[in-house]
Structure formats: C-alpha cells, structure tokens
Amino acid sequence: MDALPRSQFQRWADFLGAKPDELLPLAWAFAYFFCLLCGYSILRPVRDEMAIEGGLKHLPWMMTATFLTLLAVTPLFGWLSARCSRSRLLLTVYGFIIVNLLAYYLLMTSHVQPEWVARSFFVWLSVINLLIVSVFWSFMADLFTTEQGTRLFGVIAAGGSSGALVGPLITTGLTFIFPVPVLMLASAGFLFLCLGCIYRLERWGRERSEHHQPRPGDPLHGSFLAGIRLTFSSPYLMKICGYLACLTMTATFLYLEQTRLVSEYLDQPEARTRLFSSLDFTTGLLTWLTQVFVTQRVIRRFGLIAPLLFLPVISVIGFLGIALWPTLGLYVVFSVLRRVGEYALSKPAREVLFTVVTREEKYKAKNFIDTAISRGGDASTGWLVTGVKALGATTAQIAWAMVPLMLIWAWLARVLAQQEKQQSTDSAA
C-alpha cells in the first residue's frame, strides 16, 4: 500500500523537475504566487479602465507620478529590510496593501472626486504590482539555490500564471453582480491567503538553514539607500537594468497605443473592462500552458539564453508589423504574445539571474531595479512618445525607431546569460 503513493510521489517530482524533499516548499511557493497574481489580476482590468476614466491625456503625468512615488518608496523599503526580519518585512508589505485596498473600497463607494480616485488608483496599483512581485521573487531567490531555481522557478511561475488565469474570470463574473469597488475586497482576500504561504515557506527556510550564520531570515542591516548604490556599482546589475529598460520602453509604447485604440473603438466602461479582462484571461491561459509544457524544457536544454532572447526577437517582428499595419487587432495579438513571453519565459529566467548575487543585492538592489528602473522607463517613454507625436511623428515611424533598440536588447540578453553561467560556475567551484 505504501509503495504506490511513494511511486506516485516520485513521478510527480520527476514531472516537475523537483526532488522529493522539494515538493512541499514548491507547493507552498506555487500557492503563494497563485494567490498573489490572482489578487492582482482581479484589479488589473480596473487599472486599465481607470487609465481611461482618469483621462488618456493625463497618462504621462500618471506614469510620472508612479515613478516619483517609487523613488520615495524604494528608500523606505530599504530602511525596512535593513531592520526587519524577512518574515516581518513580507508581512508588513502585504498588511499595508490589504489596508490600502479596504481604503479604496470606501473611497470608491463614497463617489468622492471619482476622477482623482481613478488617477490615484492607477498610480497606486502601478507601484504595488511591481513591489509585491519583486518582493516575491526576492524571497524565492533567497530560499532556493541557483541550481534549484533553474529547475523550479518555471513551475513556481506557473502558479502565478494560474492565478492570473483565474483573476480575470472572477473580475468578469463579479462585475455582472456587484459594482467595481467589491473587487477591492476580493483582491484583499487573496492577498490575505498569501500570509499563510509565507509563514510555511519561512518555516521551511529556517529549518533548512538553522545551522548557518547569519541565517537567511535575519535583517539585512546596512543603509536604506544601499539598493541604489549596489545597483550602480555592479556592471552585472547594470546590464539587468538595461535589459529591463528595453522591455519597459517597448511595453509602455504598446500600452499607450492599445489603450488609445480601445478608447476609440469602445465607449462604455463596462465593455472596456471586460475586453481588458478577456485579454488578461487569454494571456493567462497561454502563459500557463507555456510554463507547464515549455519553460522548463527550454531552460534545461538551452540555458537562460533562449528565454531571455525570446522577447527581443518577437518584438522585432511585432514592431515591423506595426510599422506596416497598425491596427487594433495587431496590437492585441502582439501585446498578448509579449506578455506570454514575459511571464512564461523572460521573467523566470531574469529571476535566476539574481540567484548568483549577494543576499543584500537580492532584496535591496533587486527591489530598486524592479520598481524604480521599471517605472522610470514607463514615465520617460510616456513623455517621449507624447513629445515626438507632438512634433509630427507617426506611430509607424516610432515603431521603425524601436527596431535598433531590439538589437541592443538581444545583445544584453546574450551577455547576461553568459555572465550568470560564469558566476554560477565560480560560486560552485
């Protein structure tokens, strides 16, 4: 009787690329990322609708406000991580977000200054979504070794994609029954479930490292501005910044153009929210299938080079298509393919890049890169696109100008894959 469960246990481990003793923490990490991205995905269509309700002409200002907010949040996060244990840091971040969601529920139901509430919600969620995902992957890079990350991060990422698949369905279903503010409560519920997953993973991490000093769960200490200093003093981290900047600039341009076209084609907020929700569902489904059946196999066979190169290659094709045929349908297809490539391939590979850096860099520098660098790219791209269009540039001309940037992006992908492999080999020697 005992042989069959053990045999099934081993088969599951073999299928997931895990060792038997890794299955339990892998399951908790999967559940954690599921709840996290499900809670965020419930709100993502709302943010896109808020961008329209807040006024498309104000989008560059909202992106700039997001960037400035992140500049203020980054040193605060550095201060907290220097003084709090890992578990207290995570619990503080998620507790703060849950309280904010309850506050937005009250603001939206009161109907006070709806345009300003819409704009502030766009900025708030644009900050929070980067922060929570960055903290999640910092936690994963701290818990798992480089070798484990190569095997397991694709599976863990599939947990997030599963949540991103369920979230839009919840949004669509609830908006037929309840007003939009109820989505704040639904999202808060899923984020609350993350706390239980954090507790179990932290317990596993401490048991595994109880004989090591300093223990991984201890405070990081150091300056609250250490993340900025660590980033700009490391050529390796600066290349990661360059890779992320290329990704962000191209994604922001696509987002601005797609949002503009949607606002022209659809004039009802409910219809726009459901369109955004259906796109999120399609992206989530394709991402989940890719992560389960493709990501692990690609990384095992080709290393990090293939997943890191996917986005630059598909972006060259997409921008050439926009230059020749700039329609809403093409934007939608291109955007979905890019998001699938980002979540299923590029993101897990980028997180492996951080497994070879110091623990302080995993939390402080990574948080600065994932938040301030990313949203700085959003803000600068928003103003750049607005400025060149004011000078008479067309969408097709901007798309042509993006092509050389894709070549730089591809070069960075190649160099980063080589340097991660070298650093991993050196640390194992």
C-alpha positions as CSV (number, residue, x, y, z in Angstrom):
1,M,0.0,0.0,0.0
2,D,2.9,2.4,0.8
3,A,4.7,1.6,-2.4
4,L,2.1,3.1,-4.7
5,P,1.9,6.6,-3.0
6,R,5.7,6.7,-3.0
7,S,5.8,5.8,-6.6
8,Q,3.2,8.5,-7.5
9,F,5.1,10.9,-5.3
10,Q,8.3,10.2,-7.3
11,R,6.5,10.5,-10.6
12,W,5.2,14.0,-9.6
13,A,8.7,15.0,-8.5
14,D,10.2,13.8,-11.9
15,F,7.4,15.6,-13.9
16,L,8.0,18.9,-12.0
17,G,11.8,18.6,-12.1
18,A,11.9,18.5,-8.3
19,K,13.5,16.3,-5.7
20,P,11.0,14.6,-3.3
21,D,12.0,16.8,-0.4
22,E,11.4,19.9,-2.5
23,L,7.8,19.1,-3.4
24,L,6.2,20.6,-0.2
25,P,8.0,24.0,-0.4
26,L,7.4,24.0,-4.2
27,A,3.7,23.5,-3.5
28,W,3.6,26.4,-1.0
29,A,5.5,28.7,-3.4
30,F,3.1,27.7,-6.2
31,A,0.1,28.6,-3.9
32,Y,1.7,31.8,-2.8
33,F,2.3,33.1,-6.3
34,F,-1.2,31.8,-7.3
35,C,-2.9,33.9,-4.6
36,L,-0.7,36.9,-5.3
37,L,-1.3,37.2,-9.0
38,C,-4.9,36.2,-8.7
39,G,-5.4,39.1,-6.3
40,Y,-3.5,41.4,-8.7
41,S,-5.3,40.2,-11.8
42,I,-8.7,40.9,-10.3
43,L,-7.6,44.5,-10.2
44,R,-5.6,44.8,-13.4
45,P,-8.6,45.4,-15.7
46,V,-9.8,48.0,-13.2
47,R,-6.5,49.9,-13.5
48,D,-6.7,49.9,-17.3
49,E,-10.3,51.3,-17.1
50,M,-9.1,53.9,-14.5
51,A,-6.5,55.0,-17.0
52,I,-9.3,55.9,-19.4
53,E,-11.6,57.4,-16.7
54,G,-8.7,59.5,-15.4
55,G,-8.2,60.9,-18.9
56,L,-5.8,59.5,-21.5
57,K,-4.1,62.9,-21.9
58,H,-3.1,62.6,-18.2
59,L,-1.4,59.2,-18.7
60,P,2.2,60.6,-18.9
61,W,1.5,62.5,-15.7
62,M,0.2,59.4,-14.0
63,M,3.2,57.4,-15.1
64,T,5.5,60.2,-13.8
65,A,3.6,60.2,-10.5
66,T,4.2,56.4,-10.4
67,F,7.9,56.9,-10.9
68,L,8.2,59.6,-8.3
69,T,6.2,57.5,-5.8
70,L,8.6,54.6,-6.4
71,L,11.6,56.9,-5.8
72,A,10.0,57.6,-2.3
73,V,9.1,54.0,-1.6
74,T,12.5,52.5,-2.6
75,P,14.5,54.0,0.3
76,L,11.6,53.2,2.7
77,F,11.7,49.6,1.6
78,G,15.5,49.6,2.1
79,W,15.1,51.0,5.6
80,L,12.5,48.3,6.5
81,S,14.6,45.5,5.0
82,A,17.7,46.7,7.0
83,R,15.7,46.5,10.3
84,C,13.1,43.8,9.9
85,S,13.5,40.0,9.6
86,R,12.5,38.5,6.3
87,S,9.1,37.3,7.6
88,R,8.3,40.7,9.3
89,L,9.2,42.5,6.1
90,L,6.9,40.4,4.0
91,L,4.0,40.6,6.5
92,T,4.4,44.4,6.7
93,V,4.3,44.8,3.0
94,Y,1.2,42.7,2.4
95,G,-0.6,44.0,5.5
96,F,-0.1,47.6,4.2
97,I,-1.5,46.6,0.8
98,I,-4.6,45.0,2.3
99,V,-5.4,48.1,4.4
100,N,-5.0,50.2,1.3
101,L,-7.5,48.1,-0.6
102,L,-10.0,48.5,2.1
103,A,-9.5,52.2,2.0
104,Y,-10.0,52.3,-1.8
105,Y,-13.2,50.3,-1.3
106,L,-14.5,53.1,0.9
107,L,-13.4,55.8,-1.4
108,M,-15.0,54.3,-4.5
109,T,-18.3,53.6,-2.8
110,S,-18.4,57.1,-1.5
111,H,-18.1,58.6,-5.1
112,V,-16.0,61.4,-3.9
113,Q,-13.8,63.0,-6.6
114,P,-14.1,59.9,-8.9
115,E,-11.5,61.2,-11.4
116,W,-8.9,61.8,-8.8
117,V,-9.6,58.4,-7.2
118,A,-9.2,56.8,-10.6
119,R,-5.9,58.5,-11.2
120,S,-4.6,57.7,-7.7
121,F,-5.7,54.1,-8.0
122,F,-3.8,53.8,-11.4
123,V,-0.6,55.1,-9.7
124,W,-1.1,53.0,-6.5
125,L,-1.6,49.7,-8.4
126,S,1.2,50.5,-10.8
127,V,3.5,50.9,-7.8
128,I,2.1,48.0,-5.8
129,N,2.1,45.4,-8.6
130,L,5.9,45.8,-9.1
131,L,6.6,45.8,-5.4
132,I,4.7,42.7,-4.5
133,V,6.1,40.7,-7.4
134,S,9.7,42.0,-6.8
135,V,9.4,41.0,-3.1
136,F,8.0,37.6,-4.0
137,W,10.9,36.8,-6.3
138,S,13.5,38.2,-3.8
139,F,12.0,35.7,-1.3
140,M,12.3,32.9,-3.8
141,A,15.9,33.7,-4.8
142,D,16.7,33.8,-1.0
143,L,15.0,30.4,-0.3
144,F,16.2,28.4,-3.3
145,T,19.7,27.9,-4.6
146,T,20.8,28.7,-8.2
147,E,20.5,25.0,-9.2
148,Q,17.1,24.8,-7.6
149,G,15.9,28.0,-9.2
150,T,16.9,26.7,-12.7
151,R,14.7,23.6,-12.1
152,L,11.8,25.0,-10.1
153,F,11.3,28.7,-11.0
154,G,9.3,27.8,-14.1
155,V,6.9,25.7,-12.1
156,I,6.6,28.4,-9.4
157,A,5.9,31.0,-12.2
158,A,3.1,28.7,-13.4
159,G,1.4,29.2,-10.1
160,G,1.3,32.9,-10.8
161,S,0.0,32.3,-14.3
162,S,-2.7,30.1,-12.9
163,G,-3.7,32.9,-10.6
164,A,-3.6,35.4,-13.5
165,L,-5.9,33.0,-15.3
166,V,-8.5,32.8,-12.5
167,G,-8.4,36.5,-11.6
168,P,-10.0,37.9,-14.8
169,L,-12.7,35.3,-14.6
170,I,-13.5,36.5,-11.0
171,T,-13.5,40.1,-12.3
172,T,-15.8,39.3,-15.2
173,G,-18.2,37.3,-13.0
174,L,-18.4,39.8,-10.1
175,T,-18.9,42.9,-12.4
176,F,-22.2,41.3,-13.6
177,I,-23.4,41.1,-10.0
178,F,-21.6,43.8,-7.9
179,P,-20.2,47.2,-8.6
180,V,-16.4,47.6,-9.3
181,P,-15.5,48.6,-5.6
182,V,-16.3,45.0,-4.5
183,L,-13.2,43.9,-6.5
184,M,-11.1,45.6,-3.9
185,L,-12.4,43.2,-1.2
186,A,-12.0,40.1,-3.4
187,S,-8.4,41.0,-4.1
188,A,-7.7,41.7,-0.4
189,G,-9.0,38.2,0.4
190,F,-6.4,36.5,-1.9
191,L,-3.6,38.7,-0.6
192,F,-4.5,37.6,2.9
193,L,-4.1,34.0,1.9
194,C,-0.5,34.8,0.8
195,L,0.3,35.3,4.5
196,G,-0.2,31.7,5.3
197,C,2.0,30.6,2.4
198,I,4.7,33.0,3.6
199,Y,4.6,31.5,7.1
200,R,5.1,27.9,5.8
201,L,7.9,28.8,3.4
202,E,9.7,30.9,6.1
203,R,9.4,27.9,8.5
204,W,10.9,25.6,5.9
205,G,13.7,28.0,5.0
206,R,14.6,28.5,8.7
207,E,14.6,24.7,9.4
208,R,16.9,24.1,6.4
209,S,19.4,26.9,7.4
210,E,19.2,26.7,11.2
211,H,22.9,25.9,11.5
212,H,24.1,28.8,9.2
213,Q,25.1,32.2,10.5
214,P,23.8,34.7,9.6
215,R,20.6,33.0,9.0
216,P,18.7,34.0,5.7
217,G,15.7,35.2,7.7
218,D,17.7,37.7,9.7
219,P,17.6,41.5,8.9
220,L,19.9,42.7,6.2
221,H,21.2,45.8,8.0
222,G,23.1,48.5,6.0
223,S,22.0,51.8,4.6
224,F,18.4,52.4,3.4
225,L,20.0,53.7,0.1
226,A,22.1,50.6,-0.4
227,G,19.9,49.3,-3.2
228,I,20.8,52.3,-5.4
229,R,24.5,52.1,-4.5
230,L,24.6,48.3,-5.1
231,T,22.9,48.6,-8.5
232,F,25.1,51.4,-9.9
233,S,28.3,49.8,-8.6
234,S,27.8,46.4,-10.3
235,P,28.2,46.0,-14.1
236,Y,26.2,42.8,-13.9
237,L,23.2,44.5,-12.3
238,M,23.5,47.5,-14.6
239,K,23.1,45.1,-17.6
240,I,20.0,43.8,-15.9
241,C,18.8,47.4,-15.7
242,G,19.4,47.8,-19.4
243,Y,17.5,44.6,-20.3
244,L,14.6,45.8,-18.1
245,A,14.7,49.3,-19.6
246,C,14.3,47.9,-23.1
247,L,11.4,45.7,-22.0
248,T,9.7,48.6,-20.2
249,M,10.1,51.2,-23.0
250,T,8.6,48.9,-25.6
251,A,5.8,47.7,-23.4
252,T,4.8,51.2,-22.5
253,F,4.6,52.3,-26.1
254,L,2.4,49.3,-26.8
255,Y,0.2,50.0,-23.8
256,L,-0.3,53.7,-24.7
257,E,-1.3,52.9,-28.3
258,Q,-3.5,49.9,-27.4
259,T,-5.3,52.0,-24.7
260,R,-5.9,54.8,-27.2
261,L,-7.4,52.5,-29.8
262,V,-9.6,50.7,-27.3
263,S,-11.0,54.1,-26.1
264,E,-11.8,55.0,-29.7
265,Y,-13.5,51.6,-30.5
266,L,-15.5,51.2,-27.3
267,D,-17.3,54.0,-25.4
268,Q,-18.8,52.0,-22.4
269,P,-16.6,51.5,-19.3
270,E,-18.1,48.0,-18.7
271,A,-17.3,46.9,-22.2
272,R,-13.7,48.2,-22.0
273,T,-13.2,46.5,-18.6
274,R,-14.5,43.2,-20.0
275,L,-12.2,43.5,-23.0
276,F,-9.2,44.1,-20.8
277,S,-10.3,41.2,-18.6
278,S,-10.7,38.8,-21.6
279,L,-7.2,39.8,-22.8
280,D,-5.8,39.0,-19.4
281,F,-7.6,35.7,-19.4
282,T,-6.2,34.8,-22.8
283,T,-2.7,35.8,-21.7
284,G,-3.0,33.8,-18.5
285,L,-4.1,30.7,-20.3
286,L,-1.3,30.8,-22.9
287,T,1.2,31.7,-20.2
288,W,0.1,28.7,-18.0
289,L,0.3,26.3,-20.9
290,T,3.8,27.6,-21.8
291,Q,5.1,27.4,-18.3
292,V,3.8,23.9,-17.7
293,F,4.9,22.3,-21.0
294,V,7.6,24.6,-22.5
295,T,9.6,26.8,-20.0
296,Q,11.3,24.1,-18.0
297,R,12.3,22.2,-21.1
298,V,13.7,25.3,-22.9
299,I,15.8,26.3,-19.9
300,R,17.1,22.8,-19.3
301,R,18.1,22.4,-23.0
302,F,19.3,25.9,-23.9
303,G,20.0,27.6,-20.5
304,L,18.9,31.2,-20.0
305,I,19.9,32.4,-23.4
306,A,16.7,31.2,-25.2
307,P,14.1,32.6,-22.7
308,L,16.0,35.9,-22.4
309,L,16.2,36.3,-26.2
310,F,12.5,35.5,-26.9
311,L,11.1,39.0,-26.2
312,P,13.7,40.9,-28.3
313,V,13.1,38.5,-31.2
314,I,9.3,38.6,-31.1
315,S,9.4,42.4,-30.6
316,V,11.4,42.9,-33.8
317,I,8.7,41.0,-35.7
318,G,5.9,42.9,-33.9
319,F,7.2,46.4,-34.4
320,L,7.9,45.7,-38.1
321,G,4.2,44.6,-38.3
322,I,3.0,47.8,-36.5
323,A,5.1,49.9,-38.9
324,L,3.4,48.3,-41.8
325,W,-0.1,47.6,-40.5
326,P,-1.0,49.5,-37.2
327,T,-4.5,48.0,-36.4
328,L,-6.1,47.2,-33.0
329,G,-6.1,43.5,-33.8
330,L,-2.3,43.5,-34.4
331,Y,-1.7,45.4,-31.2
332,V,-3.8,42.9,-29.3
333,V,-2.1,39.9,-30.7
334,F,1.4,41.4,-30.3
335,S,0.6,42.5,-26.7
336,V,-0.6,39.1,-25.7
337,L,2.4,37.3,-27.2
338,R,4.8,39.7,-25.5
339,R,3.1,39.3,-22.1
340,V,3.1,35.5,-22.5
341,G,6.8,35.6,-23.4
342,E,7.4,37.9,-20.4
343,Y,5.6,35.9,-17.8
344,A,6.4,32.4,-19.1
345,L,10.0,32.8,-20.3
346,S,11.7,36.0,-19.6
347,K,10.6,36.6,-16.1
348,P,11.6,33.2,-14.7
349,A,15.0,33.5,-16.5
350,R,15.5,37.0,-15.1
351,E,14.8,35.8,-11.6
352,V,17.5,33.1,-12.0
353,L,20.0,35.9,-12.8
354,F,19.5,37.1,-9.2
355,T,20.4,33.8,-7.6
356,V,24.1,34.4,-8.1
357,V,24.2,37.9,-6.4
358,T,24.6,38.6,-2.7
359,R,21.6,38.4,-0.3
360,E,21.6,42.2,0.1
361,E,21.5,42.7,-3.7
362,K,18.6,40.2,-3.9
363,Y,16.4,42.4,-1.7
364,K,17.6,46.0,-1.9
365,A,19.1,46.2,-5.4
366,K,16.5,44.0,-7.0
367,N,13.7,46.0,-5.5
368,F,15.2,49.2,-6.8
369,I,15.7,47.6,-10.3
370,D,12.2,46.0,-10.4
371,T,10.4,49.2,-9.3
372,A,12.2,52.5,-9.8
373,I,14.0,51.4,-13.0
374,S,10.9,49.9,-14.5
375,R,8.6,52.8,-13.7
376,G,11.2,55.3,-14.7
377,G,11.2,53.6,-18.1
378,D,7.4,54.0,-18.2
379,A,7.4,57.7,-17.3
380,S,10.2,58.6,-19.7
381,T,8.7,56.6,-22.6
382,G,5.3,58.2,-22.0
383,W,6.7,61.7,-22.3
384,L,8.9,60.7,-25.2
385,V,6.1,59.3,-27.2
386,T,3.9,62.3,-26.4
387,G,6.7,64.7,-27.4
388,V,7.7,63.1,-30.7
389,K,4.0,62.8,-31.7
390,A,3.6,66.5,-30.9
391,L,6.4,67.1,-33.4
392,G,4.6,65.2,-36.0
393,A,5.9,61.6,-35.8
394,T,3.6,58.8,-36.6
395,T,3.0,55.5,-34.9
396,A,4.7,53.7,-37.8
397,Q,7.8,55.9,-37.6
398,I,8.1,55.3,-33.9
399,A,7.8,51.5,-34.5
400,W,10.6,51.7,-37.0
401,A,12.8,53.5,-34.5
402,M,12.2,50.7,-32.0
403,V,13.9,48.1,-34.2
404,P,17.5,49.1,-33.4
405,L,16.7,49.1,-29.7
406,M,15.6,45.4,-30.1
407,L,19.1,44.6,-31.3
408,I,20.7,46.1,-28.2
409,W,18.2,44.2,-26.1
410,A,19.2,40.9,-27.7
411,W,22.9,41.6,-27.1
412,L,22.2,42.3,-23.4
413,A,20.2,39.0,-23.2
414,R,23.2,37.1,-24.6
415,V,25.8,38.7,-22.3
416,L,23.7,38.3,-19.2
417,A,23.1,34.6,-19.9
418,Q,26.9,34.1,-20.3
419,Q,27.7,36.1,-17.1
420,E,25.2,34.2,-15.0
421,K,26.6,30.9,-16.1
422,Q,30.1,32.0,-15.3
423,Q,29.2,33.4,-11.9
424,S,27.3,30.2,-11.0
425,T,30.2,28.1,-12.0
426,D,32.6,30.2,-10.0
427,S,30.5,30.1,-6.9
428,A,30.1,26.3,-7.2
429,A,33.9,25.8,-7.5
